[in-house]
Amino acid sequence: MILVKICGITNIEDAMAAVEFGADLLGFNFWPESPRFVPFEKAKKIIDEIPPSVMRVGVFVNEHYENVKDISIDLGLDYLQFHGDELPGYCDQFATPYWKAFRLQSERDIDLMKKYHCDYYLVDAYVESQRGGTGLTGNWELARQAKEVGKVILAGGLTPQNVEMAIQVVGPDGVDVASGVEEKLGKKDHEKMEEFIVRAKGHIQ
C-alpha cells in the first residue's frame, strides 16, 4: 500500500481530519519563511494529540544542527525532511532517520541523490528560489528514473484529480501533498484531503 503524507499541517483540526481519513504521515514545517510554518509550541500541541500509528515528519531548510536535534527529540519526530542545501555529512549525523528533497531538473540531480543515504528520497518540482509547496507538477519521467536510487516519495503539484495518474506513471513508494488539498495557505480543505487519500490508497500499482 502506498504511503500518503499530508504536509504543511498548522492546526489540530486539519491534523485530526487527516488521521481520520487515513494519512500515514503528517508533515510539520519548521522553516520560518514558509507560509505553512508552524511554531514549536503549536506543533507540540498538535503532535500530542496524534495517535502513535501516524508518523510525524519535521521539515527543515538549512537549519542549525542543534535546533533540528532539539526539535526532533522534544517532539518525538519519526523522520526529518531536509529541503535545503544540506550535504550528506550534515544529514547523516542525526539519530532520527531522514528524507532528502530533490527538485529534479535533469539526470544530474539523480546522480546527486546517490550521495545521500536516506530512508526515502522526496522528489519535487523545480521552481527557482522556492523550496516546495508551489503547487506545480514536477517531471514525472525523472521521478520514475529516481526509483533506481531508492525509495521515492513523489511531491509537486499533486491533487485529488491527478494523484492516480501520478502513481500509475511514477510508481512511487509514497505521495506527499500540501497545496493540492488546501482551502487557503496553511488551511486544508477536508473534502479534498479525504478524496486525495482515498484515491491514492485505492490505486493498485
ChimeraX attribute file (.defattr): number of C-alpha atoms within 10 A of each C-alpha:
attribute: neighborCount
match mode: 1-to-1
recipient: residues
	/A:1	11
	/A:2	19
	/A:3	17
	/A:4	24
	/A:5	26
	/A:6	27
	/A:7	25
	/A:8	29
	/A:9	23
	/A:10	23
	/A:11	17
	/A:12	17
	/A:13	13
	/A:14	21
	/A:15	23
	/A:16	17
	/A:17	17
	/A:18	24
	/A:19	18
	/A:20	10
	/A:21	16
	/A:22	18
	/A:23	24
	/A:24	18
	/A:25	22
	/A:26	24
	/A:27	24
	/A:28	27
	/A:29	24
	/A:30	21
	/A:31	20
	/A:32	12
	/A:33	10
	/A:34	17
	/A:35	13
	/A:36	21
	/A:37	18
	/A:38	20
	/A:39	14
	/A:40	15
	/A:41	10
	/A:42	12
	/A:43	21
	/A:44	15
	/A:45	13
	/A:46	19
	/A:47	23
	/A:48	12
	/A:49	11
	/A:50	16
	/A:51	10
	/A:52	10
	/A:53	10
	/A:54	17
	/A:55	18
	/A:56	23
	/A:57	24
	/A:58	26
	/A:59	25
	/A:60	20
	/A:61	19
	/A:62	14
	/A:63	16
	/A:64	10
	/A:65	12
	/A:66	10
	/A:67	10
	/A:68	19
	/A:69	16
	/A:70	11
	/A:71	17
	/A:72	20
	/A:73	12
	/A:74	11
	/A:75	18
	/A:76	17
	/A:77	19
	/A:78	17
	/A:79	21
	/A:80	25
	/A:81	23
	/A:82	21
	/A:83	22
	/A:84	18
	/A:85	13
	/A:86	15
	/A:87	13
	/A:88	16
	/A:89	11
	/A:90	12
	/A:91	21
	/A:92	14
	/A:93	11
	/A:94	15
	/A:95	12
	/A:96	15
	/A:97	17
	/A:98	23
	/A:99	25
	/A:100	25
	/A:101	27
	/A:102	25
	/A:103	23
	/A:104	23
	/A:105	16
	/A:106	11
	/A:107	13
	/A:108	9
	/A:109	15
	/A:110	21
	/A:111	12
	/A:112	12
	/A:113	22
	/A:114	15
	/A:115	12
	/A:116	19
	/A:117	18
	/A:118	22
	/A:119	14
	/A:120	21
	/A:121	26
	/A:122	28
	/A:123	32
	/A:124	28
	/A:125	26
	/A:126	20
	/A:127	17
	/A:128	8
	/A:129	6
	/A:130	13
	/A:131	19
	/A:132	24
	/A:133	23
	/A:134	16
	/A:135	17
	/A:136	17
	/A:137	17
	/A:138	21
	/A:139	18
	/A:140	21
	/A:141	11
	/A:142	17
	/A:143	30
	/A:144	18
	/A:145	13
	/A:146	25
	/A:147	18
	/A:148	11
	/A:149	18
	/A:150	15
	/A:151	17
	/A:152	26
	/A:153	26
	/A:154	30
	/A:155	30
	/A:156	27
	/A:157	21
	/A:158	24
	/A:159	25
	/A:160	19
	/A:161	13
	/A:162	16
	/A:163	24
	/A:164	20
	/A:165	13
	/A:166	21
	/A:167	21
	/A:168	13
	/A:169	14
	/A:170	21
	/A:171	21
	/A:172	23
	/A:173	19
	/A:174	21
	/A:175	26
	/A:176	25
	/A:177	27
	/A:178	27
	/A:179	25
	/A:180	25
	/A:181	24
	/A:182	18
	/A:183	14
	/A:184	9
	/A:185	15
	/A:186	20
	/A:187	18
	/A:188	26
	/A:189	16
	/A:190	17
	/A:191	14
	/A:192	17
	/A:193	26
	/A:194	20
	/A:195	16
	/A:196	27
	/A:197	25
	/A:198	16
	/A:199	17
	/A:200	24
	/A:201	19
	/A:202	12
	/A:203	14
	/A:204	12
	/A:205	13
